[in-house]
């Protein structure tokens, strides 16, 4: 589902436009990474979790995660699990690091309303070609608008 976005009403049909995109998909441009790989702040500095904000199952998981922590009772109704630095955080399985692959430089016919001609996206091999394509298309649009 697309987010609710305020857009300027286009002056021409969707077929007159192109969509330019630079992508680095997670599946091809990133690899799973450790907390140390990505400089995770929880890994570097440690972290704390307030016991009273956790459900029973999350509290059980935190206490039995194998991570080193100290339980600090601050006051009635305020207890914290304080995890020391140098160990994987609870989101360690979500960390990703780039693999060094160049991004994809894509051009699609149409705009947010769709691709009325159903043409295939073009993948530029070099960023300079993508920039040149963009500039030429912008000039074409400006020329059409100037004609009226």
N, C-alpha and C positions, 0 to 999 in steps of 0.2 A: 504494500500500500504506500502510495506517495504521500509525503508530508503536505500539509496545507501550506501552499506557497502563493504569495501575492505576485502576480506576473503582469507586466505591461502587455496590453492587447497587441498582438502582432499585426502589422500593416499588410501582410501578404499571407497567402496560403502556406501550409506547412511544406509543400513541395519546393518553395522558394528558399528554404533554409537548409542549413547543415548543422550538425551537432559535432563539436570537437571535444575529444576526451583523451586524457592521459591516464592510463590505468596501470596498476601494479596488483594484479589479483593475488589474494592470499595463497591460493592453491599452487601457483607457479612462481611467485616472486618472494615467498617467505618460507621459512622452515620453523618447526617447533624449536623453542629456545629455553634455556634455563634462566632463572632469576639473575644469575651472575652475567649471562650473555647480554641481557637487556638493561642492566643497571637498575634493577627493581629496587625502589626505595625501601620497601618492607624488608627485602633481603639485606640491603646495606645498613639500614638503621634500626631494624626491628619494628614491631608494631604491637598494638594492643587492641583488645576487643572487650567491650562492656558485656559482662555476663547477662545482665538483665534485658539486653536487647535481643538475645539469641533464643530461638525456639529450643525445645529440649533436644531434638535430634541434632541441631547445629552445635549446641553446647557439648553434647556427647562426642560429636565428630572432632571438635576443636581439642577437647581434652585427651582424645585417644588418637590424635593424628601422628604421633611419633615426634612432633616438634617440641623443642625445649621451651618451657614457659614457667612463669611464676604467677601465682594467683595473689592479687593484691586486694585486700578488703579496705576500702577507703572510708565508708560509712554505711549505716543501714541502708540497704537498697542500692549500694554502689560498690560493685566488685569488678575487677578487671583481670583478664588473662593477658599478661605481658610476655610477648614472644621475643626472644633475643635475636640479634642480627646474625647473619651468616647461614641462615637456613631457608629453604624454599617457602614462599608465601602460599596462601590458600588458592591463589589464582595462577600458580606456576604452570599448570597445564594449558593456560591460555596465552602464554607469552610466545611471541613470534619475532624472528630476526630476518632481515632482508638477506637474500642469497646473492645479491650483486648483479642480478639480471636487469637489463635496461627496461624501462617502462614501455608499454604498448601505446603507440600514437595512432588513435583511431579517428576516422571521420565517417559520420553516418548522414544519409540524406534525411531531411525532416527536422522537426524540433520536438518539444515536449508533447505535442499533439499526435506525434507518430511519424511514420515513414510511408506516405501515401503511395509511392511508387514501388515499395517493397524491395528496394535495392539492397545489395549486400554491403556491409561496412567495408571501408578501405583501411588497410593497415599500412601506415608509412614505415619504411625501414629506418629512416633517419629523421631526427627531430627537425632538422632544417627544412625538409620537404613538407612536414606537417605545418610548420610556421608559414611557409610560402603559400601553401594551399589556403590556410586561414586568411592571410592577407589578401590574396586574390579574390576570395569569396566576399570578404568585407567590402572590397572595392566594387565588386559587382552589385552588392546590395545598395551601396551608396549611390551608384550610378542609376539604378532602378528607382530609388526614392527621389532622386533629383529630377528624373523624367516626369514623375507624378503619377 
